[in-house]
């Protein structure tokens, strides 16, 4: 099934641009927000296949992030060999993990203001946790996943790399820098969870394309490694890393500019689109 965040309310998506309100269809049993869906994921997943409601339409601009208020956000760096190689960095022995702040979250079709600096793109598969996970083995990891969605880990490279200790989390958390969507897609909807094509284009020109099977640490291993250390909670979000093709490693380097349109997709999950505007006068670096 596919779940959309339509103007802040969870909907079951029944077709292109249409679906029904879960809270209304369940007479208030599930909802009214997305967080309540994830907190009761096993019960919701059992109810949803037979659910029925009044089908209505919505616009892409109505879609917010599928998990808009996670308690924890994990992001993984250098999780594709080709991305590590283009950066001329060593292949990591363990997942390189940082966070993105929730105030940077945005929906599927949004306008993003560019801060001063060098703003780059990073298409990523994003995981939403559906069940509490603590010391979960990789073989059982997918049982703890509510679903998958498309994400962009937009990054301002100057701030990200400033100082003796890089500021990854700050450089990747300006408003609008963590768009996800268009929907949460449950694992049963996908034929091969471990091998999905992903990519993005800038103003119609392809800049990234790869397959999730090329991850150094696939989803099940990430959940295993993360849950060894911390408890993953329902609604938590994991950005799983980007493949090669980011702008900073183009020759010459290429960064986002006002008027640009960035479209990102993942096979079976759909696509998201961001357009970019200039920073307002007086914006801080």
C-alpha positions as CSV (number, residue, x, y, z in Angstrom):
1,X,0.0,0.0,0.0
2,X,0.9,3.6,-0.4
3,X,0.4,6.2,2.3
4,X,0.4,10.0,1.7
5,X,0.7,12.9,4.0
6,X,-2.0,15.1,2.5
7,X,-2.0,18.5,4.1
8,X,-0.9,16.9,7.4
9,X,-3.3,14.0,7.5
10,X,-2.6,10.4,6.5
11,X,-4.3,9.1,3.4
12,X,-4.4,5.7,1.7
13,X,-3.4,6.4,-1.9
14,X,-5.7,4.5,-4.4
15,X,-4.4,6.0,-7.6
16,X,-2.6,8.9,-9.3
17,X,-3.5,11.9,-7.2
18,X,-6.3,10.3,-5.3
19,X,-7.1,8.5,-2.1
20,X,-9.0,8.7,1.1
21,X,-8.5,10.0,4.6
22,X,-7.4,7.3,7.0
23,X,-8.7,9.0,10.1
24,X,-12.2,9.4,8.7
25,X,-12.3,5.9,7.2
26,X,-11.2,4.4,10.5
27,X,-13.7,6.5,12.5
28,X,-10.7,8.0,14.4
29,X,-9.1,4.7,15.2
30,X,-5.9,5.7,13.3
31,X,-4.6,9.2,13.0
32,X,-5.3,12.1,12.9
33,X,-1.5,12.5,12.2
34,X,1.2,10.4,10.6
35,X,3.0,9.8,13.9
36,X,0.0,8.0,15.3
37,X,-0.1,5.6,12.3
38,X,3.5,4.5,13.0
39,X,2.9,4.1,16.7
40,X,0.2,1.6,15.9
41,X,1.8,0.2,12.8
42,X,1.0,-3.6,13.3
43,X,-2.7,-2.8,14.0
44,X,-2.9,-0.3,11.1
45,X,-1.2,-2.7,8.7
46,X,-3.8,-5.4,9.5
47,X,-6.7,-3.0,9.1
48,X,-5.6,-1.1,5.9
49,X,-6.0,-3.8,3.2
50,X,-9.7,-4.0,3.7
51,X,-10.2,-0.3,4.4
52,X,-12.6,1.8,2.3
53,X,-13.4,5.5,2.3
54,X,-14.6,8.4,0.3
55,X,-12.0,8.9,-2.5
56,X,-10.9,12.4,-3.2
57,X,-8.2,14.1,-5.2
58,X,-5.2,16.1,-4.2
59,X,-2.3,18.0,-5.8
60,X,1.4,17.2,-5.6
61,X,1.9,20.4,-3.6
62,X,-0.4,19.0,-1.0
63,X,2.0,16.1,-0.1
64,X,4.1,16.6,3.0
65,X,6.9,14.2,4.2
66,X,5.6,10.7,4.9
67,X,7.0,10.8,8.4
68,X,7.0,14.5,9.3
69,X,7.8,14.3,13.0
70,X,10.3,11.5,13.6
71,X,11.9,11.4,17.0
72,X,15.2,10.4,15.4
73,X,16.7,11.0,12.0
74,X,19.7,8.9,10.8
75,X,21.8,9.6,7.7
76,X,24.6,7.5,6.2
77,X,27.6,8.8,4.4
78,X,29.7,7.1,1.8
79,X,27.3,4.2,1.4
80,X,28.1,3.6,-2.3
81,X,31.5,2.6,-3.4
82,X,31.4,4.9,-6.5
83,X,30.6,7.9,-4.3
84,X,33.5,7.1,-1.9
85,X,35.8,6.7,-4.9
86,X,34.7,10.0,-6.6
87,X,35.4,11.7,-3.2
88,X,38.8,10.0,-3.1
89,X,38.0,8.6,0.4
90,X,38.5,5.2,1.9
91,X,35.7,2.7,1.9
92,X,34.2,2.7,5.4
93,X,34.3,-0.4,7.5
94,X,31.1,0.7,9.4
95,X,28.2,2.9,8.4
96,X,29.3,6.6,8.8
97,X,26.3,8.0,10.6
98,X,25.1,11.6,11.2
99,X,21.7,13.3,11.6
100,X,19.6,15.8,9.8
101,X,17.3,18.1,11.8
102,X,13.6,17.7,11.5
103,X,13.0,21.4,10.7
104,X,14.7,20.7,7.4
105,X,11.9,18.3,6.4
106,X,9.8,19.1,3.4
107,X,7.3,17.4,1.1
108,X,7.4,16.1,-2.4
109,X,7.0,19.2,-4.5
110,X,8.4,22.3,-2.8
111,X,10.4,25.5,-3.4
112,X,13.6,25.7,-1.5
113,X,15.5,28.9,-0.7
114,X,19.2,28.7,-1.4
115,X,21.4,29.9,1.5
116,X,24.8,31.5,0.6
117,X,27.4,28.9,-0.3
118,X,27.7,25.8,-2.5
119,X,24.4,23.8,-2.4
120,X,24.6,20.3,-3.7
121,X,22.2,17.4,-4.4
122,X,22.2,13.8,-3.1
123,X,19.3,11.5,-4.1
124,X,18.7,8.8,-1.4
125,X,16.5,5.9,-0.5
126,X,14.8,6.7,2.7
127,X,13.5,4.2,5.3
128,X,10.7,4.8,7.8
129,X,10.7,2.5,10.8
130,X,7.4,0.8,11.7
131,X,8.3,-1.2,14.9
132,X,10.6,-0.6,17.8
133,X,14.0,-2.1,16.9
134,X,16.6,-3.0,19.5
135,X,19.5,-5.4,18.7
136,X,17.7,-6.6,15.6
137,X,19.4,-9.2,13.4
138,X,19.7,-8.3,9.7
139,X,17.5,-11.4,8.9
140,X,14.7,-9.8,10.8
141,X,15.3,-6.2,9.9
142,X,12.6,-5.8,7.2
143,X,9.9,-6.8,9.7
144,X,10.6,-3.5,11.4
145,X,10.2,-1.3,8.3
146,X,7.0,0.5,7.7
147,X,8.0,1.5,4.2
148,X,10.3,3.3,1.8
149,X,10.2,6.7,0.1
150,X,12.3,9.0,-2.1
151,X,14.6,11.6,-0.4
152,X,17.1,14.3,-1.1
153,X,20.0,15.0,1.3
154,X,20.5,18.6,0.1
155,X,23.9,19.8,1.3
156,X,25.6,23.2,1.6
157,X,29.2,22.1,1.2
158,X,31.0,25.2,2.8
159,X,29.3,24.8,6.1
160,X,29.3,21.0,5.9
161,X,33.1,20.9,5.8
162,X,34.1,24.0,7.8
163,X,36.5,23.8,10.7
164,X,38.6,21.0,12.1
165,X,35.5,18.8,12.7
166,X,33.0,18.9,9.7
167,X,29.5,20.2,10.4
168,X,27.6,17.5,8.5
169,X,24.3,17.9,10.3
170,X,24.2,21.7,10.1
171,X,25.3,21.8,6.5
172,X,22.5,19.5,5.6
173,X,19.6,21.0,7.6
174,X,18.7,24.3,6.2
175,X,14.9,24.7,5.7
176,X,13.7,22.4,2.8
177,X,17.0,20.5,2.7
178,X,15.4,17.1,3.6
179,X,12.5,16.6,1.1
180,X,10.9,13.2,1.1
181,X,7.9,11.6,-0.7
182,X,5.8,11.4,-2.6
183,X,4.4,8.5,-0.5
184,X,5.4,5.8,1.9
185,X,5.4,2.6,0.0
186,X,5.2,-0.6,2.0
187,X,7.8,-3.4,1.2
188,X,5.2,-5.8,-0.1
189,X,4.6,-3.4,-3.1
190,X,8.1,-4.0,-4.4
191,X,9.3,-7.0,-6.3
192,X,13.0,-6.7,-5.3
193,X,13.6,-4.6,-2.2
194,X,17.3,-4.9,-2.5
195,X,17.7,-3.7,-6.1
196,X,15.8,-0.5,-7.0
197,X,17.0,2.1,-9.6
198,X,17.4,5.6,-8.2
199,X,18.6,8.8,-9.8
200,X,18.0,12.5,-10.3
201,X,18.1,15.1,-13.0
202,X,18.9,18.8,-12.9
203,X,17.0,21.0,-15.4
204,X,16.3,17.8,-17.4
205,X,19.9,16.6,-17.4
206,X,20.6,13.3,-15.6
207,X,23.2,13.8,-12.9
208,X,22.9,10.6,-10.8
209,X,21.7,7.1,-11.6
210,X,22.5,3.9,-9.7
211,X,20.9,0.9,-8.0
212,X,20.3,0.3,-4.3
213,X,21.9,-3.1,-4.7
214,X,25.3,-1.2,-4.9
215,X,25.0,0.0,-1.3
216,X,27.9,-1.0,0.9
217,X,25.5,-1.4,3.9
218,X,22.0,-2.3,2.6
219,X,18.9,-1.5,4.6
220,X,18.9,-4.7,6.6
221,X,22.5,-4.2,7.7
222,X,21.9,-0.6,8.6
223,X,19.0,-1.5,10.8
224,X,21.1,-4.2,12.4
225,X,24.1,-1.9,13.1
226,X,22.1,1.0,14.3
227,X,19.9,-1.0,16.6
228,X,23.0,-2.5,18.2
229,X,23.7,1.0,19.6
230,X,20.4,2.8,19.9
231,X,16.7,1.9,19.9
232,X,14.9,2.7,16.6
233,X,11.4,3.9,17.2
234,X,8.3,3.9,15.1
235,X,8.4,6.8,12.6
236,X,12.1,7.2,12.8
237,X,13.7,8.0,9.4
238,X,16.9,6.7,7.9
239,X,18.6,8.4,4.9
240,X,20.6,5.5,3.4
241,X,23.3,7.4,1.4
242,X,23.8,8.6,-2.1
243,X,25.6,7.2,-5.2
244,X,28.2,9.0,-7.4
245,X,27.3,12.1,-9.3
246,X,27.0,14.9,-6.7
247,X,27.8,18.3,-7.9
248,X,30.9,19.0,-5.9
249,X,32.7,16.1,-7.7
250,X,31.7,17.3,-11.2
251,X,34.5,18.8,-13.4
252,X,34.2,21.7,-12.9
253,X,32.1,21.5,-9.7
254,X,28.4,22.3,-10.2
255,X,26.0,23.6,-7.6
256,X,22.4,24.5,-7.4
257,X,21.3,28.0,-8.5
258,X,18.1,30.1,-8.5
259,X,15.7,28.8,-11.0
260,X,17.0,25.3,-11.1
261,X,14.6,22.3,-11.0
262,X,15.7,19.0,-9.4
263,X,13.7,15.9,-10.0
264,X,14.6,12.7,-8.0
265,X,13.1,9.2,-8.4
266,X,13.3,5.7,-7.2
267,X,11.9,2.7,-9.0
268,X,8.5,1.7,-7.6
269,X,8.4,4.7,-5.2
270,X,7.7,7.7,-7.5
271,X,9.5,11.0,-7.8
272,X,9.9,14.3,-5.9
273,X,10.7,17.8,-7.4
274,X,12.3,20.8,-5.9
275,X,12.7,24.3,-7.4
276,X,15.2,26.7,-6.0
277,X,15.1,30.4,-5.3
278,X,17.7,33.0,-4.3
279,X,18.4,33.6,-0.6
280,X,16.6,36.6,0.7
281,X,18.6,39.8,1.2
282,X,20.4,39.8,4.5
283,X,20.3,36.0,5.0
284,X,23.1,34.7,7.2
285,X,25.7,32.4,5.8
